[in-house]
Amino acid sequence: MKSVKLVNNIKNLSGTLTIPGDKSISHRSVMFGALAEGTTTVTNFLSGEDCLSTISCFRKLGVEIKQEDETLIIHGKGFKGLVEPGEILDVGNSGTTIRLMLGILSGQSFFSTLVGDSSIAKRPMTRVTIPLKSMGASIDGRNNGEFTPISVRGGSLKGITYELPVASAQVKSAILLAGLQAEGETVIIEPSKTRDHTERMIKQFGGEVEVDNLTITVKGGQAFKATDVQVPGDISSAAFFLVAGAIVEDSEITLKNVGLNPSRTGIIDVMLSMGAELTISNEHPEAFEPMGDLTIKTSNLKGTTIEGDIIPRLIDEIPVIALLATQAEGVTVIKDAEELKVKETNRIDTVVNELKKLGANIEATSDGMIIYGKTPLTGGTVSSHGDHRIGMMLAVAALLSDKEVFLENGEAISVSYPSFFSHLDSLI
């Protein structure tokens, strides 16, 4: 298996980075641009493999999309302008693509089939397909529509009231995208707040959505108008450098134009509660997606408990928060994070097993993990297991090791952050 030697034994990090575009917003900008009438321009688009899979799917649905570096020009077709694809829609490694596409395709009267890579083939889709079937979509796949390949023949949807069994922005978004094409009203009730990029983008493209605490309502039959989208930097990508700046001695890093959507800033709240020297400047709260600059300095950290409603606001950052906790004084407990088991990997087990290889004192629980700090990290051979966030977390962990660290499956990082290693090198 191919492995790369990671940079280790770093004495300080300093500099300024512009973080690549937010992955969640980049996906949605393609989808909404395709479903709008007119030409949409997207700037600071994330050209990672996941988002490129979304572009590929919409091109197969008849949408013209031109890309030049981080800028997209999308010639939208409207909800009624998509065409039946002549080939299978391949979502690659992207859970966002497949789940949101299922919502869109459920409202289309033609036939389509979705597949993905080996990781996607193991990820459960019934949490999306059950409500979509109840709206009237015809969906089938392995194990009664639980796993890919999944086929959809949509159209003639009726609005539903649906209480989400798990807090999932992907499931919520799939139902909203179907509800926009359904007869009548669709009402979704969340168990706790999840990221609200879809709701914000509905409004940005001229649609209507009503949000009343944990209840979201959309009416069917809406039409979107093209607009321009500026994608902020991805706070989930920024998180790796926030943690690196906090745990590597004599460090100071500034990250420019990072998205500060309140449904995504759990990582900031947790780091501040642990004593991180983290400041926010140049905020733009008036934008559809607020953003600002983040500066992090080497910090004296203390353990904490992370549980409850904050978990959906930092679910993707938990792997790197676990690393942060290894360098905090005392015990850190992460609870209520069962959702980690159905990510690109079972992130609870993977994080624990890989950090243990580097000497961390960490144990898995049924819904999270317990981390005992402060612990020195040592060398060894670790693996991303094909999970981009695990790969980046391990690259940051290696910075602290006085012995060599080798990473297997490091190419997975390009899914969300193709320039990660060059950005890291620029700070050393």
C-alpha positions in Angstrom: 0.0 0.0 0.0 1.4 3.4 -1.0 2.4 5.6 2.0 3.9 9.1 2.3 6.2 10.5 4.9 4.5 13.3 6.8 6.3 16.4 8.1 7.2 15.9 11.8 9.0 17.6 14.7 7.9 21.1 13.8 8.9 23.9 16.3 6.5 26.6 15.1 3.9 27.5 12.4 3.3 31.0 11.2 1.6 32.7 8.2 -1.7 33.6 6.5 -3.8 31.2 4.5 -6.9 31.7 2.3 -8.9 28.5 3.0 -10.5 26.8 -0.1 -14.3 27.2 -0.6 -16.8 25.5 1.7 -17.6 22.0 0.5 -21.3 22.1 1.6 -21.9 25.4 -0.1 -20.0 24.5 -3.2 -22.2 21.4 -3.7 -25.4 23.4 -3.2 -24.3 26.3 -5.5 -24.1 23.8 -8.4 -27.4 22.3 -7.5 -29.3 25.6 -7.1 -27.6 27.1 -10.1 -28.7 24.2 -12.2 -32.3 24.4 -10.9 -32.5 28.2 -11.3 -33.6 29.9 -14.5 -30.7 32.0 -16.0 -27.0 32.1 -15.6 -25.4 31.8 -12.1 -21.8 32.7 -11.4 -20.0 30.9 -8.5 -16.7 32.2 -7.1 -14.3 30.5 -4.8 -15.8 27.1 -5.7 -14.1 24.1 -4.1 -12.5 22.0 -6.9 -12.3 18.9 -4.7 -13.3 15.5 -6.0 -16.6 15.5 -4.2 -17.8 18.8 -5.7 -16.6 17.8 -9.1 -18.8 14.7 -8.8 -21.8 17.0 -8.4 -20.9 19.0 -11.5 -20.5 15.7 -13.4 -24.0 14.6 -12.4 -25.7 17.8 -13.5 -23.9 17.8 -16.8 -25.4 14.3 -17.4 -28.8 15.9 -16.6 -28.3 18.4 -19.5 -27.0 21.4 -17.6 -24.1 23.4 -19.2 -21.5 24.2 -16.6 -18.2 26.0 -17.4 -15.3 25.9 -15.0 -12.2 28.1 -14.9 -10.1 27.5 -11.8 -12.4 28.4 -8.8 -15.1 30.1 -10.9 -18.2 28.4 -12.3 -20.7 29.6 -14.9 -23.9 27.6 -14.7 -26.6 27.9 -17.4 -29.6 26.9 -15.3 -32.4 24.8 -16.7 -35.0 25.3 -13.9 -36.7 22.4 -12.2 -38.5 21.4 -15.4 -35.5 21.6 -17.7 -33.5 18.6 -16.5 -33.3 15.7 -18.9 -33.1 12.0 -18.4 -29.5 11.0 -18.2 -28.2 8.6 -20.8 -25.8 7.0 -18.4 -25.4 6.2 -14.7 -24.8 9.2 -12.3 -21.6 8.5 -10.4 -21.3 10.5 -7.1 -17.8 9.2 -6.3 -17.1 9.5 -2.6 -19.7 12.2 -2.0 -22.5 11.5 0.5 -23.8 15.1 0.0 -24.1 14.5 -3.7 -26.0 11.3 -3.5 -28.4 12.3 -0.7 -29.3 15.7 -2.1 -29.5 14.3 -5.7 -32.1 11.8 -4.5 -34.2 14.6 -3.3 -33.9 16.5 -6.6 -34.4 13.4 -8.8 -37.5 12.3 -6.8 -39.3 15.3 -8.3 -38.3 14.4 -11.9 -40.6 12.2 -14.0 -37.7 10.4 -15.7 -35.6 7.4 -14.7 -32.1 7.7 -13.3 -29.6 5.5 -11.4 -27.0 6.6 -8.8 -23.8 4.8 -7.9 -20.7 5.7 -5.9 -17.4 4.3 -4.7 -16.9 1.4 -2.3 -17.3 3.8 0.7 -20.7 5.1 -0.6 -21.8 1.5 -1.2 -21.7 0.9 2.5 -23.4 4.2 3.6 -27.2 3.9 4.5 -29.6 5.7 2.2 -32.9 4.6 3.8 -32.9 7.7 6.1 -33.4 9.6 2.8 -35.3 7.1 0.7 -38.0 6.3 3.3 -39.4 9.9 3.4 -38.9 10.4 -0.3 -40.9 7.2 -1.0 -43.7 8.4 1.3 -43.9 11.6 -0.9 -44.5 9.4 -3.9 -41.1 8.7 -5.5 -40.4 5.2 -6.8 -36.9 4.3 -5.5 -35.2 0.9 -5.4 -31.7 -0.4 -4.8 -29.8 -3.0 -2.9 -31.5 -4.2 0.3 -34.8 -2.4 -0.6 -33.2 0.9 -1.5 -30.7 1.1 1.5 -27.5 0.8 -0.6 -26.3 1.8 -4.0 -26.8 1.3 -6.9 -30.1 3.2 -6.4 -32.6 3.9 -9.1 -35.2 6.6 -9.0 -38.3 7.3 -11.1 -39.8 10.5 -9.6 -42.6 13.0 -10.2 -46.1 13.6 -8.8 -44.8 14.1 -5.3 -47.1 15.2 -2.5 -45.9 17.3 0.5 -45.5 15.6 3.9 -44.9 16.4 7.5 -41.8 14.6 8.6 -40.0 14.4 11.9 -36.3 13.6 11.4 -35.2 10.6 13.4 -31.6 11.9 13.4 -30.2 15.4 13.1 -28.9 15.4 9.6 -28.5 18.3 7.2 -28.2 16.0 4.3 -31.6 14.3 5.0 -33.3 17.6 5.7 -31.9 19.1 2.5 -33.0 16.1 0.4 -36.6 16.4 1.7 -36.6 20.2 1.1 -35.4 19.7 -2.5 -38.2 17.2 -3.1 -40.7 19.4 -1.3 -40.0 22.3 -3.6 -41.3 20.1 -6.4 -44.2 18.5 -4.5 -47.9 19.4 -4.4 -48.7 21.3 -1.3 -46.6 22.0 1.8 -43.7 20.0 3.2 -42.9 20.4 6.9 -39.7 19.0 8.5 -39.1 18.9 12.2 -35.5 18.5 13.4 -34.5 17.0 16.7 -31.8 19.6 17.0 -30.4 22.4 14.7 -28.3 21.3 11.8 -26.4 23.3 9.2 -28.8 25.6 7.3 -27.0 26.2 4.0 -29.9 24.8 2.0 -32.4 27.1 3.7 -30.1 30.1 3.1 -29.6 29.2 -0.5 -33.3 28.8 -1.2 -33.7 32.4 -0.2 -30.6 33.5 -2.1 -32.1 32.1 -5.3 -35.4 33.9 -4.7 -37.4 31.0 -3.2 -39.4 31.0 0.1 -38.7 28.9 3.1 -40.1 29.3 6.6 -38.0 28.5 9.6 -39.6 28.5 13.1 -37.0 27.1 15.5 -36.8 23.4 14.7 -39.6 23.4 12.1 -38.9 24.2 8.4 -41.7 24.6 5.8 -41.5 24.9 2.0 -44.3 25.1 -0.5 -44.1 23.2 -3.8 -44.1 24.7 -7.3 -41.5 27.4 -6.6 -39.1 28.6 -9.2 -35.6 29.9 -8.7 -33.8 32.8 -10.3 -30.1 32.8 -11.1 -27.8 34.8 -8.9 -24.1 35.1 -8.0 -22.7 33.1 -5.2 -19.5 33.8 -3.3 -18.4 30.7 -1.5 -16.7 31.4 1.9 -13.7 29.4 3.1 -14.7 26.0 4.6 -14.6 26.1 8.4 -14.2 22.3 8.4 -11.0 22.7 6.4 -9.9 25.6 8.5 -10.3 23.5 11.6 -7.1 21.5 10.9 -5.0 24.7 10.9 -6.9 26.1 13.9 -5.9 23.0 15.8 -2.3 23.0 14.4 -1.8 26.6 15.5 -3.1 25.8 19.0 -1.0 22.7 19.6 2.4 23.5 17.9 4.6 25.6 20.0 5.4 29.3 19.1 2.7 29.4 16.4 0.4 32.1 15.0 -1.8 31.5 12.0 -4.4 33.7 10.3 -7.1 32.2 8.1 -8.9 34.6 5.7 -12.6 34.7 4.7 -13.7 31.6 6.7 -17.4 30.9 6.7 -19.0 31.7 10.1 -22.5 30.3 9.7 -23.7 29.8 13.2 -24.8 26.3 12.4 -21.1 25.4 11.7 -19.1 27.3 14.3 -19.2 24.6 17.0 -15.5 24.1 16.6 -14.9 27.7 17.6 -17.1 27.4 20.6 -15.3 24.2 21.8 -11.8 25.6 21.2 -12.7 28.8 23.2 -14.1 26.7 26.0 -10.9 24.8 26.1 -8.8 28.0 26.5 -7.7 28.5 22.9 -6.2 31.9 22.0 -8.6 32.3 19.0 -9.8 35.7 17.7 -12.2 36.7 14.9 -11.8 39.9 12.8 -13.1 41.5 9.6 -16.6 39.9 10.0 -19.3 40.1 7.3 -22.4 39.1 9.2 -24.7 40.7 6.6 -23.8 38.2 3.8 -26.1 35.2 2.9 -23.2 33.2 4.4 -21.4 35.2 7.0 -17.6 35.1 7.0 -14.5 36.6 8.7 -10.8 36.1 9.5 -9.6 33.7 12.3 -6.3 34.0 14.1 -5.0 31.2 16.3 -2.0 31.2 18.6 -0.3 28.5 20.6 -2.6 27.8 23.6 -2.7 26.3 27.0 -5.7 23.9 26.7 -7.9 22.2 29.2 -10.2 19.2 28.7 -14.0 19.6 28.3 -17.2 17.7 27.7 -18.8 17.9 24.2 -22.4 16.7 23.9 -25.9 17.5 23.0 -27.1 20.2 20.6 -23.5 21.3 19.7 -22.7 18.0 18.1 -24.4 18.6 14.7 -22.5 22.0 14.6 -19.1 20.3 14.6 -19.8 16.7 13.5 -17.1 16.9 10.7 -14.6 18.4 13.1 -14.7 15.7 15.8 -11.6 13.8 14.4 -9.4 16.9 14.7 -11.0 17.9 18.0 -10.0 14.5 19.3 -6.4 15.3 18.4 -6.7 18.7 20.1 -7.9 17.0 23.2 -4.7 14.8 23.3 -2.8 18.1 23.9 -5.2 19.5 26.6 -4.7 19.0 30.4 -7.3 16.7 31.8 -10.0 14.5 30.3 -12.2 15.4 27.2 -15.4 13.4 26.7 -17.3 13.4 23.4 -20.9 12.1 23.6 -24.0 11.9 21.4 -21.9 11.5 18.2 -23.3 8.2 16.9 -23.6 9.8 13.5 -19.8 9.4 13.2 -20.3 5.7 12.6 -21.9 6.3 9.1 -19.5 8.8 7.7 -16.8 8.0 5.1 -15.5 5.5 7.8 -16.7 4.6 11.2 -15.0 7.7 12.5 -15.2 6.8 16.2 -13.2 3.6 15.7 -10.9 5.0 13.1 -9.9 8.1 15.0 -9.3 6.1 18.2 -7.3 3.3 16.5 -5.1 5.7 14.4 -4.4 8.1 17.3 -3.5 5.1 19.5 -0.8 4.2 17.0 0.8 7.6 17.7 0.7 7.1 21.4 -2.6 8.9 22.3 -4.5 7.8 25.4 -7.9 7.5 23.9 -10.8 5.1 24.0 -14.0 4.6 22.0 -17.5 4.6 23.5 -20.8 3.6 22.0 -21.5 7.3 21.0 -18.2 9.0 21.0 -14.8 8.8 22.8 -12.8 9.7 25.9 -9.4 11.4 25.5 -6.9 11.7 28.3 -4.3 14.5 28.0 -1.8 15.9 27.9 0.0 13.1 25.9 3.2 13.3 23.7 2.7 11.8 20.3 5.2 9.5 18.6 6.0 8.1 15.2 4.5 5.2 13.3 2.5 4.2 10.2 -1.1 5.4 10.1 -3.9 5.3 7.5 -6.7 7.6 6.4 -8.7 4.5 5.5 -9.9 6.5 2.5 -11.4 9.3 4.7 -10.1 12.8 3.9 -10.7 14.2 7.4 -8.9 11.4 9.1 -5.9 11.9 6.7 -5.6 15.6 7.5 -6.0 15.1 11.2 -3.1 12.6 11.1 -1.0 15.0 9.1 -1.5 17.6 11.9 -0.8 15.0 14.6 2.5 14.2 12.9 3.7 17.8 13.4 4.1 17.0 17.1 6.1 13.7 16.7 9.8 13.6 17.2 9.9 10.4 15.1 8.9 9.7 11.5 5.2 9.3 10.7 4.0 7.6 7.5 0.5 8.0 6.1 -1.2 5.4 3.9 -4.1 6.4 1.6 -3.1 10.1 1.8 -4.6 10.8 -1.6 -8.1 10.8 0.0 -7.3 14.3 1.2 -7.9 15.7 -2.3 -11.7 14.9 -1.8 -12.1 18.2 0.1 -8.7 20.0 0.3 -6.4 19.4 -2.8 -4.0 22.1 -1.7 -3.7 20.9 2.0 -0.1 19.8 1.9 1.1 22.9 0.0 -0.8 25.1 2.5 0.8 23.3 5.4 4.3 23.6 3.9 3.8 27.4 3.5 3.4 27.8 7.3 6.5 25.8 8.3 
